[in-house]
Amino acid sequence: MKTRTAIAAGIALALGIGSAQAADPVTLQLKWVTQAQFAGYYVAAEKGFYDEEGLDVTINPGGPDVAPPQVIAGGGADVVIDWMPSALASREKGVPLVNIAQPFKKSGLMLTCRKDTGIKTPADFKGKTLGVWFGGNEYPFLSWMSKLGLKTDGGPDGVTVIKQGFNVDPLIQKQADCVSTMTYNEYWQVIDAGFKPEDLVVFKYDEQGEGTMEDGLYVMEANLQDPAFVEKMAKFVKASMKGWDYARANPDEAAMIVLENDASGAQTEAHQKRMMGEIAKLLDTSANGKLDPADFDRTVAILMSGGSDPVITKKPEGATSTAVYDAMK
């Protein structure tokens, strides 16, 4: 999906309007469907921040069958949004992804449980059924369960895991005692289904010491050897962070821009405005999206702490780069 701003820029160039130099194309692959989780990029396109940097940005929505590491490995994108556990696991398996920016500072991942199941602490997960997302989102969960000493094969000393769709139906229909939720999305689906906060017990991964980095920007390692590509990404990150700053300061407007770009028509104004408000709480506010090495080290330590079955087996070398920030003006 090409943004409306990118289309307008293309028309202007075809007519000989504006700069004589063609805009530099960039394709961004989102981790999920068009929603306020990605508002900064849509705002940057709508407000002309990419145009100002001489970029023609195409934003491709994701979905349940779209894996960003596979997309970029196949040449379908210049840069992708992914969670660090997924990116690092992919790197260890042979897809050389490199983090060039980290707009999200905090994790929004949670396990949301029905209070009537008797679950009060993580120790109470034993013997329970938990809904988990896969496709790269399962890694923080598997690491946490391993640290708790809980097998995930459904045995008496572990938990039963069901592959959760991107909804909360298993909790509502009592097929699962807990389900995976995000602070900005699925938790509110549970509330909208009629549950009250006091009916639920929520375990935020951050508060359990299991919070890992989400929604970072990743490119293929070989591309960082090309100075022209690095310069292009520097312009992209600069404009994107400007978009995020604007979205944080103008959340309702940002939500409406997201809705205007939602070709599916599946999103609602109320949900997107609420989502944008929650997303703002997770964003980096100090380093302009530059990855804090301490956050990387913490994520790596969590992913390697899985006992006999860790998400990654060794600390990755070269998985992050400051080359793009060094090139930013």
N, C-alpha and C positions, 0 to 999 in steps of 0.2 A: 504494500500500500504506500503510495507516494503522498506525502502531506500536501495540503492545499497550497501552502506557501511554496513548496518546492515546485509544484505544477505552475504556479504563477510566475516564478522565477524563470522556469524553462520557456514559457510563452514570451516573456519579456526579452529573453536572449534571442529567441527565434526571430523576433521583430526588430532586433538591433537596438533594443532599449537598454540603457544602463551601461555597465562596464563592457568594454570590447572583449575582455578576457572571459572565457567560459568558466562557469562555476565548477569547482572541484567536486565530483560526486562522492558521496559517502552513503553506504547502506548500513543501517543499524537494525539488528535483530533483537526484538524484545523477548523476555523470558515468558511472558504470558500475554493475554489478550489486552486490547486497548482499555486502559483504566488509569485512575489517578496515581497508581504505583509508578507510572512512567510520565507523569505530568510535565516534568521539567523539559523533556525532549519535545513534547508537543508544543509547549509554550515557546521554547526556543525557535521552533519552526514558525509558529503563528506570529510571533512578535518580530520576526526578521533577524533574530540574533545569528542564525546560520548564514543568512544572506550577507550580513555585515562582515562575516569572515570569509566570504567568497566560496561558500559551500552549498551544494545542492544535495540535501539530505533526504533519503528515502527511509521511512520508518516501517518495518515489517512486523506486524503483530505476531505473537506466538500463540500457543494453544496446547492442548493435552498431547498432541502428536508431534510437537516441535521441540527438538532438543538443540539449544543454541550451540553447544560444542560440535555437534554433527553438522549444523548449518555452516559454521565458519570453516570447519575442516574441509567441507565440500566446495568452498569458494562462494557460498551464497551470501556472505556479509563481510564487511570490513571490520566491524566491531560488534560485539554481542554483550548483552546483559546476562549475567549468571550469578548464582550464589557461589561463594568461594569453595565450600565443600565439594560441589559438583565440578567446579573448574579444576581444583587440585586433584580430584579423583580422575578426571579426564586426562589431566597432564600425566599422571602416573601410568595411565593406560596407553599413552602414546600421542595424545593430542596436545601439542605444545602451546597451551594458552598462557598469556601473561596479563596480569592485572596492571592497567595503566591509570586507573582512577577508581575511587571508592566514594561515591556520593552518599551512600547510606552508612551511618556510623553505628547504628544499633540494630539488633535483631527484632523482628516483629513476630517470630514464630512462637507458638504456644501449643500445649495440649489442653483442650477444654473438656471437662468431665461433668457428667450429671452428678449432682450431690447425692442423689438417692442411691448411688452405687456403693456408698460408704467410703469412697476414696477421699482421703484427707492429706496424705503425703505420698511421695513417689514410692515408698515401701509398699503402699497399698495397690500398686499396679499388678503385683504378682497374681496370676490367675485371671486377670481381666483381659478384655478384648479392646484393642486400640486401633483406631483408624489412622493410616499413614499414607502420605503421598509418596509416589515413586517418581521415576524419571529424573533423578538427581536430587530430589528434595528429601529423600529418605536418610541421607547420610548423617545429619545431626541427630536424628532419632536413634539410629542404630548405634552411634557412638555413645549416646546417653544410656541406652539400655545395657550396653556392654559394661559401662562403668558401674551401673547399678547391680551387675551380676545377674541380669535377667535375660534368659534365652528368648529368642523370638520365634521359636518353632511350635509354640502352642503347648509345650509340655507343662507338667505341674509346677515346675520351678521357674516358669517364665511367663511370657504373655503371648496371647494370640493376636497376630497382626492381620488386619484386613486391608487390602489395597483400596484406599479411599479415593473416590472420584473427587473432582474439585467442587465439592458441595459438602453439606453437613447432614445429609440424609441418614447415615448410619446412627448418629446420635439421636436424632429426632425419632427415628423408627425403632430405637432401642436395640439395634444390631451391634452397637459398640458402646462401651462404657465411656470412652473418651475418643475424641477426634482431633486431628490436626487443624489448627486455625491460625490465621494471621490477625494481629491486633487491628489491622485496618480493613479486613474483609470478612472472612468466614465467621469470626466471633459475632459480628453483627448480624449475620444470617441466622445464627442461633437465637439471638435476641429478637429478631424480626419474626421468628417462627413461634414466638410466644413465651420463651423462657425469660425469667428475670435473673439479673446477676446473682441474686442470693440462691438461685436454683443450681448454680454452677460452681465448680472448683476449677480454677485456672492455674496452670503451671507455665510461666513464661521461661523460655530457655535461658534468657539473660539472667534471670533471678536464680536459676538453678546452676549457674556457672557453666552453662552449655551453649551460650549464645555465640554463634559464628557469623562471619561477615556475609551479608546478603547484597544483592543488586550492585555488583561492581561492573566496570567496563573492562572487557578482555579483547585482546587481539592475538593474532598468531605471531609467535616469537620471531620467525624469519623476517616478517614485515618491518620489524623495528630496526633492521639493518639498512633500511632505505630512508635516507634523510627526508625525502619528499613525503613519504608516508608519515613519518614522525611529525613533520610540520603540519600536515593535514589533520592528524589526530590532536595536535596541540590546539588548533583552531576549533576542532569539534568539542573538545573537553571544555575549553574556555566558554564557548557559546552555550553548551549544555548546562554548565554550572550557573551561568547567568540566567538561564531558563529556570533552574531550580530555585535560585534566589527570588526570582519574580513570583514563582508559584507559591513559595512559602509566605511571601508578603501579601499575596492576593489569592488566597486559597479558593474562594468561590469562583473567581474568574478563571482560574486554572482548571477547576473541575468542569466548567462549561466548555472550555477549549477541548478538553478530553472528550466530552460528549459529542462535540461537533466532528471529531475525527473517528468516532466509533461507528464503523460501517455496519456492524451487526445490529445496532439498535437495542442491544440487550441491557445496557446500563441505564440506571435511573439518576436523575439529578440529585435526589436526596442522598443516595448511597455514595455517589462520587464526591459530593461535598464533604460528607462525613469521612470518607476514605482519605481525602486530601488533608484533612485536619489531623488524622492519625499518622499519615506519612510524614508530615512536617516534623513530628516528634522524633523520627528516626534519622533525619538527615544530618550530615556533617555541617557544623556551623562555624568551624574555626579554620580549617585547612584547605578550604575551597575544593574539597573532594580528594585531596591527596591522601593516599593510604598511610595510616599510622603503622609503622613497623611492629609496634606492640600488639596491635589488633591482628596483624598477620601471624605473629608468633603465637598468640593465644589460640587462634583458630587452628593452626597446625598442631599445637599441643593437644587440643581437644580431639582432633581427628586421629591422632596417633595413640590415643589413650584407650583404645578399644580392646585391650587384652590380646587374646589370640586372633582376633578378627578386626583389626583397626581399619578405618576407612582408607588411610594412606599408611604406607609402611616406613617411610623415611621423610625427613624434612626436604621439601623440594627446593632445588637450586634454580635460580633464574625465573621464578614464578611471578615476580613483580619487577617493575621497572619504573624509574623516575625519568626516563628519556623524554617522555611526552611533556612532563612538567618543566623539565630543564629547557624545553623548546618554546614554552609558552611566553608570550609577550604581553 
